[in-house]
Amino acid sequence: MEELKAETPKISDWVLYKNNQLIAFNKPAGIPIQPDKTEEKSLLDLGEIYAKSNLFVIHRIDRPASGVVVLAKSKKGLARMNAQFQERTIQKTYLAVVKNPPKAQSGQLTHYLRKNEKANKTQVFDEPIKGGKQAILNYKIIGKSDNYSLLEIDLETGRHHQIRAQLAKIGSPIKGDVKYGARRSNKDRSIHLHAWKLSFQHPVTSETVDLIADMPDDSIWNFFKSEMR
């Protein structure tokens, strides 16, 4: 395996949890989960260097988003974690910052999503459509600043760009997410979407594991962080 270069981020600072079966990271925005056409270091690359072993991708979050990502250290661990995701027994909670908050303080969004492979973008429909998959999320507004609102989002399904596309559909695109209707991009090309909490059963012991990833360090996230204390 290729050795880390001096400019490579210190991945040990991102580790949230590790044992013989799994390792979890608080992924910074801008880093892909797997190698892509940019040939930049991915979380998988960096994780394998850190763990000194092969790792397996269980789930993904979007490159411009941040937060909890769990990788498996064995194919058995991968299969058991995949089963939990397929059975929807894993709890996934995100935080999103939006300029235009939803009209209701809390609610459930149900849409039908269809991925446009060419554009790497998800189309959203109110009614079932050929090739579309049902997408369900629950949200509540948990913080407000002068210009933005903080949403806590619990996913019931895990679709491509689900949170980004569904919030955009109701007129609440995520800050920085120009792909889905935000007026301006963030300077670092991140979006204000953070995979905050992940709860699952350990693949061997069946004990409940609750992971929490601290919010990124910028002025907006830091404001909401202080409000939540």
C-alpha positions as CSV (number, residue, x, y, z in Angstrom):
1,M,0.0,0.0,0.0
2,E,1.1,3.5,-0.7
3,E,2.5,5.5,2.3
4,L,0.8,8.6,3.5
5,K,2.4,11.8,2.2
6,A,3.1,14.7,4.6
7,E,0.1,16.8,3.3
8,T,-2.4,13.9,3.8
9,P,-4.9,14.7,6.6
10,K,-4.3,12.9,9.9
11,I,-6.9,10.2,9.7
12,S,-6.4,9.1,13.3
13,D,-8.2,12.3,14.4
14,W,-11.3,11.1,12.5
15,V,-11.6,7.7,14.2
16,L,-14.9,7.4,16.2
17,Y,-14.9,3.7,16.9
18,K,-12.9,0.6,16.1
19,N,-12.7,-3.1,17.0
20,N,-11.8,-6.4,15.2
21,Q,-14.9,-6.2,12.9
22,L,-15.5,-2.5,12.2
23,I,-13.9,1.0,12.1
24,A,-15.9,4.2,12.0
25,F,-14.7,7.7,10.9
26,N,-16.1,11.2,11.1
27,K,-15.5,11.9,7.4
28,P,-14.7,15.6,6.5
29,A,-16.5,17.1,3.6
30,G,-14.8,16.9,0.3
31,I,-13.4,13.4,0.6
32,P,-14.9,10.6,-1.4
33,I,-15.8,7.3,0.3
34,Q,-14.2,5.3,-2.6
35,P,-11.6,6.1,-5.3
36,D,-13.2,8.1,-8.1
37,K,-12.1,9.7,-11.4
38,T,-10.3,12.5,-9.5
39,E,-7.8,10.0,-8.2
40,E,-7.7,11.9,-4.9
41,K,-7.2,9.9,-1.7
42,S,-10.5,8.4,-0.6
43,L,-11.7,7.5,2.9
44,L,-11.2,3.8,1.9
45,D,-7.6,4.5,0.9
46,L,-6.8,6.4,4.0
47,G,-8.6,4.0,6.2
48,E,-6.7,1.0,4.9
49,I,-3.4,2.8,5.5
50,Y,-4.5,3.6,9.0
51,A,-5.9,0.1,9.8
52,K,-3.0,-1.7,7.9
53,S,-5.6,-4.1,6.4
54,N,-8.2,-4.3,3.7
55,L,-11.5,-2.6,4.5
56,F,-15.0,-2.9,2.9
57,V,-17.5,-0.2,2.2
58,I,-20.8,-0.8,4.0
59,H,-22.6,2.5,3.3
60,R,-21.9,5.9,1.8
61,I,-22.5,9.6,2.3
62,D,-22.0,12.1,-0.4
63,R,-18.6,13.5,-1.1
64,P,-19.5,17.2,-0.2
65,A,-21.2,16.0,3.1
66,S,-19.5,15.1,6.4
67,G,-20.1,12.7,9.2
68,V,-20.2,9.1,10.3
69,V,-19.0,6.4,7.9
70,V,-18.5,2.8,9.1
71,L,-16.2,0.4,7.2
72,A,-16.0,-3.4,7.8
73,K,-12.7,-5.2,8.4
74,S,-14.0,-8.6,7.1
75,K,-16.4,-9.9,4.6
76,K,-18.5,-11.5,7.4
77,G,-18.8,-8.2,9.1
78,L,-19.7,-6.5,5.8
79,A,-22.5,-9.1,5.2
80,R,-24.0,-8.7,8.6
81,M,-24.0,-4.9,8.5
82,N,-25.4,-5.0,4.9
83,A,-28.3,-7.1,6.3
84,Q,-29.1,-4.5,8.9
85,F,-29.1,-1.7,6.3
86,Q,-31.4,-3.8,4.0
87,E,-33.7,-4.6,6.9
88,R,-33.8,-0.9,7.9
89,T,-32.9,-1.7,11.5
90,I,-30.1,0.9,11.5
91,Q,-31.0,4.4,12.7
92,K,-29.5,7.2,10.7
93,T,-29.8,10.8,11.9
94,Y,-28.5,13.8,9.9
95,L,-28.2,17.5,10.4
96,A,-28.9,19.9,7.6
97,V,-28.6,23.7,7.4
98,V,-31.1,25.5,5.1
99,K,-31.8,29.1,4.2
100,N,-35.5,28.6,3.7
101,P,-37.0,26.3,6.4
102,P,-40.0,24.0,5.8
103,K,-43.3,25.6,6.6
104,A,-44.1,23.1,9.4
105,Q,-41.9,22.8,12.5
106,S,-41.7,19.0,11.9
107,G,-43.1,16.5,9.5
108,Q,-42.6,13.5,7.2
109,L,-41.6,13.8,3.5
110,T,-42.6,11.0,1.2
111,H,-41.5,11.2,-2.5
112,Y,-40.5,8.9,-5.3
113,L,-36.9,9.3,-6.5
114,R,-35.3,8.3,-9.8
115,K,-31.5,8.6,-10.3
116,N,-30.3,10.4,-13.5
117,E,-27.0,8.5,-14.0
118,K,-25.6,11.0,-16.6
119,A,-26.1,14.0,-14.5
120,N,-25.4,12.2,-11.2
121,K,-28.6,13.8,-9.9
122,T,-31.8,12.5,-8.4
123,Q,-35.2,13.5,-9.8
124,V,-38.1,13.8,-7.3
125,F,-41.8,13.0,-7.9
126,D,-44.9,13.2,-5.8
127,E,-46.4,10.1,-7.2
128,P,-45.0,6.6,-8.1
129,I,-43.2,6.6,-11.4
130,K,-41.5,4.0,-13.5
131,G,-38.0,3.4,-12.2
132,G,-38.7,5.5,-9.1
133,K,-38.1,4.3,-5.5
134,Q,-40.1,5.5,-2.5
135,A,-38.1,7.8,-0.2
136,I,-39.2,8.7,3.3
137,L,-37.6,11.0,5.9
138,N,-38.7,12.7,9.1
139,Y,-37.5,16.1,10.0
140,K,-37.8,18.7,12.7
141,I,-36.4,22.2,13.1
142,I,-34.1,22.2,16.1
143,G,-32.2,25.5,15.7
144,K,-32.4,29.0,14.1
145,S,-30.0,31.8,13.5
146,D,-30.7,35.1,11.8
147,N,-30.2,33.6,8.3
148,Y,-30.4,29.8,8.6
149,S,-32.3,26.9,10.2
150,L,-30.9,23.7,11.5
151,L,-32.9,20.5,10.7
152,E,-32.6,17.1,12.4
153,I,-33.4,14.4,9.9
154,D,-34.1,10.7,10.5
155,L,-34.0,8.6,7.3
156,E,-36.4,5.7,6.9
157,T,-34.9,4.9,3.5
158,G,-31.5,5.4,2.0
159,R,-31.7,6.6,-1.6
160,H,-29.2,8.4,-3.8
161,H,-29.0,12.1,-2.7
162,Q,-32.3,11.5,-0.8
163,I,-32.0,14.3,1.8
164,R,-30.7,16.8,-0.7
165,A,-33.3,16.1,-3.3
166,Q,-36.3,15.9,-1.0
167,L,-35.5,19.2,0.8
168,A,-35.0,20.9,-2.5
169,K,-38.4,19.6,-3.7
170,I,-40.1,21.5,-0.8
171,G,-38.1,24.7,-1.4
172,S,-35.5,24.1,1.3
173,P,-32.2,23.3,-0.4
174,I,-29.2,22.7,1.8
175,K,-26.7,25.5,2.2
176,G,-24.0,25.3,-0.5
177,D,-25.8,22.6,-2.5
178,V,-26.0,24.4,-5.9
179,K,-26.8,21.1,-7.6
180,Y,-30.1,21.1,-5.8
181,G,-31.0,24.7,-6.0
182,A,-28.9,26.6,-3.4
183,R,-28.0,30.1,-4.7
184,R,-24.4,30.0,-3.7
185,S,-21.8,27.3,-3.2
186,N,-19.6,27.1,-0.1
187,K,-16.0,28.3,-0.6
188,D,-14.7,24.8,0.1
189,R,-17.4,23.2,-2.1
190,S,-18.9,21.4,0.9
191,I,-22.6,21.3,1.6
192,H,-24.1,21.8,5.1
193,L,-25.2,18.2,5.4
194,H,-23.8,16.1,8.3
195,A,-24.3,12.4,9.1
196,W,-24.6,13.0,12.8
197,K,-25.7,9.8,14.5
198,L,-25.6,6.1,13.6
199,S,-27.1,3.3,15.7
200,F,-26.7,-0.4,14.9
201,Q,-26.2,-3.8,16.4
202,H,-22.6,-5.0,16.6
203,P,-22.3,-7.8,14.0
204,V,-20.9,-10.3,16.5
205,T,-22.1,-9.4,20.0
206,S,-25.5,-7.9,18.9
207,E,-24.9,-5.1,21.4
208,T,-26.3,-1.7,20.4
209,V,-23.6,0.7,19.2
210,D,-24.4,4.4,19.2
211,L,-22.0,6.7,17.2
212,I,-22.1,10.5,17.2
213,A,-19.9,12.6,14.9
214,D,-19.1,16.1,16.0
215,M,-20.2,18.8,13.6
216,P,-17.5,20.4,11.3
217,D,-15.6,23.4,12.4
218,D,-17.0,26.5,10.6
219,S,-18.9,29.6,11.8
220,I,-22.3,28.3,10.9
221,W,-21.9,24.8,12.4
222,N,-20.2,26.3,15.4
223,F,-23.1,28.6,16.0
224,F,-25.6,25.7,16.1
225,K,-23.2,23.6,18.1
226,S,-23.1,26.3,20.8
227,E,-26.9,26.6,20.7
228,M,-27.4,22.8,21.2
229,R,-25.1,22.7,24.3
